[in-house]
Amino acid sequence: MARKPAKAMPSKKAPPALTHIDASGEARMVDVSDKPATERLAVAEGRVVMTKATLDLIVSGNAKKGDVLGTARIAGIMAAKRTSELIPLCHPLALSKVTLDIEPDVKLPGCLVRASVKVTGPTGVEMEALTAVSVACLTIYDMIKAVERGVRIEGIHLVEKLGGKSGHYRA
């Protein structure tokens, strides 16, 4: 005789709520005025995949539009600083540090893009790090699209987050 599966016990813990949705289902900006200002750090990364020939063009500095990696680095840093203008409901933050590293990788072939963003404040900087990576990747694409239209932007994700009530997260 087949055994009946045990009934699942109801969970006493409510599912996590979406912080940007109020009780009536409307979008809202989260009130962070009562949260303490703590040091917070977020790291994000992504990849721009291309042919080896296109990567060689970037590395040699012979791309028609100029210094691809330098331009993408500056674009990513600028994007982090303007995230609240691009992403609805993000708080404007006085960032204390933004670094953007772009490493050519012949194994992809392509570029690995990594942003690290730091702030001392009442809310985290995950969106700033993700925005920095996204815009840096888009800038690389824009600067090489005339040479190769099939370039792919992949794997943009949060790698690590430190600080705040939820503590440390590592992918």
C-alpha positions in Angstrom: 0.0 0.0 0.0 1.4 3.4 -1.0 2.1 5.7 1.8 0.5 9.2 1.7 2.9 12.1 1.7 3.0 14.0 4.9 1.2 17.3 4.9 3.4 20.3 4.9 3.3 22.2 8.1 2.3 25.8 7.6 5.3 28.1 7.9 5.2 30.5 10.8 7.5 32.8 8.9 5.8 35.1 6.4 7.4 35.3 3.0 9.6 38.3 2.5 7.8 41.4 1.4 8.8 43.6 -1.5 10.1 46.8 0.1 9.2 49.1 -2.8 5.5 48.1 -2.7 3.1 49.5 -0.1 0.1 47.7 1.5 -2.2 48.8 -1.4 0.2 47.5 -4.1 1.5 50.9 -5.1 5.2 51.5 -5.8 6.9 53.7 -3.2 10.4 54.8 -2.2 11.5 53.1 1.0 11.9 55.4 4.0 15.4 55.0 5.3 15.3 58.0 7.7 15.4 55.7 10.8 18.2 53.5 9.6 21.7 54.1 11.0 24.4 55.2 8.6 26.9 52.3 8.3 29.7 51.5 5.9 28.3 49.6 3.0 30.0 47.9 0.0 28.7 46.2 -3.1 30.6 44.4 -5.8 29.1 43.4 -9.2 30.5 42.0 -12.4 29.6 41.1 -15.9 31.2 40.0 -19.2 31.4 41.3 -22.7 32.0 38.4 -25.1 33.5 39.0 -28.6 35.8 37.5 -31.1 39.5 37.3 -30.5 40.1 39.7 -33.4 37.9 42.3 -31.8 39.5 41.8 -28.4 43.0 42.2 -30.0 41.8 45.5 -31.5 40.8 46.8 -28.0 44.0 45.6 -26.3 46.2 47.1 -29.0 44.5 50.5 -28.7 43.5 50.5 -32.4 39.7 50.7 -32.0 38.3 53.4 -34.3 36.6 55.2 -31.5 39.6 55.4 -29.2 40.5 54.0 -25.8 37.7 51.5 -25.3 38.6 50.3 -21.8 39.4 53.8 -20.4 36.1 55.2 -21.8 34.1 52.3 -20.4 35.7 52.7 -17.0 34.8 56.4 -16.8 31.3 55.7 -18.1 30.7 53.0 -15.4 31.9 55.3 -12.6 29.7 58.2 -13.9 26.7 55.8 -14.1 27.2 54.6 -10.5 27.0 58.3 -9.4 23.8 58.8 -11.3 22.0 55.6 -10.5 19.1 57.4 -8.7 18.4 59.3 -11.9 18.2 56.1 -13.9 16.5 53.6 -11.6 13.1 54.6 -10.2 12.9 54.6 -6.4 16.6 54.5 -5.8 17.9 56.9 -3.2 20.5 59.5 -4.3 23.7 58.6 -2.4 26.9 60.4 -1.7 29.2 57.6 -2.8 32.6 57.5 -1.1 34.3 55.2 -3.6 33.7 53.7 -7.0 36.3 51.5 -8.7 35.7 49.8 -12.1 38.2 47.2 -13.3 38.1 45.9 -16.8 40.3 42.9 -17.7 40.7 41.5 -21.2 40.3 37.8 -21.1 41.6 35.8 -24.1 39.7 32.6 -22.8 36.3 34.2 -23.3 37.4 36.0 -25.5 36.2 39.3 -24.2 36.3 41.6 -21.2 35.5 41.0 -17.5 34.0 44.1 -15.9 33.9 44.4 -12.1 32.7 47.4 -10.1 33.1 48.0 -6.4 31.0 50.8 -4.8 31.3 52.1 -1.2 29.2 54.5 0.9 28.5 55.3 4.5 24.8 55.7 4.7 21.4 54.3 5.6 21.0 52.1 2.4 23.1 49.8 0.3 24.9 50.4 -3.0 24.0 47.2 -4.9 22.1 49.1 -7.6 25.0 51.5 -8.0 27.5 48.6 -8.6 25.1 46.8 -11.0 24.5 50.1 -12.9 28.2 50.7 -13.2 28.9 47.3 -14.7 25.9 47.5 -17.0 26.9 50.9 -18.4 30.6 50.0 -18.7 29.5 46.8 -20.7 27.2 48.9 -22.9 30.0 51.4 -23.5 32.3 48.6 -24.7 29.6 47.4 -27.0 29.0 50.9 -28.4 32.7 51.4 -29.1 33.2 48.2 -31.0 29.8 47.5 -32.6 31.0 48.8 -36.0 33.6 46.0 -36.0 31.4 43.3 -34.6 27.7 43.4 -34.2 27.5 39.9 -32.5 29.1 41.0 -29.2 27.2 39.7 -26.2 26.8 41.2 -22.7 26.4 38.4 -20.2 26.3 37.5 -16.5 25.7 40.8 -14.9 25.2 40.0 -11.2 25.9 41.0 -7.6 29.0 39.3 -6.4 29.2 40.6 -2.8 27.4 43.0 -0.4 28.6 44.1 3.0 26.9 46.2 5.6 23.4 47.0 6.7 20.9 44.9 8.6 21.0 42.0 6.2 24.7 41.6 6.7 27.2 39.9 4.3 26.1 38.3 1.1 28.5 36.5 -1.3 27.3 34.9 -4.6 
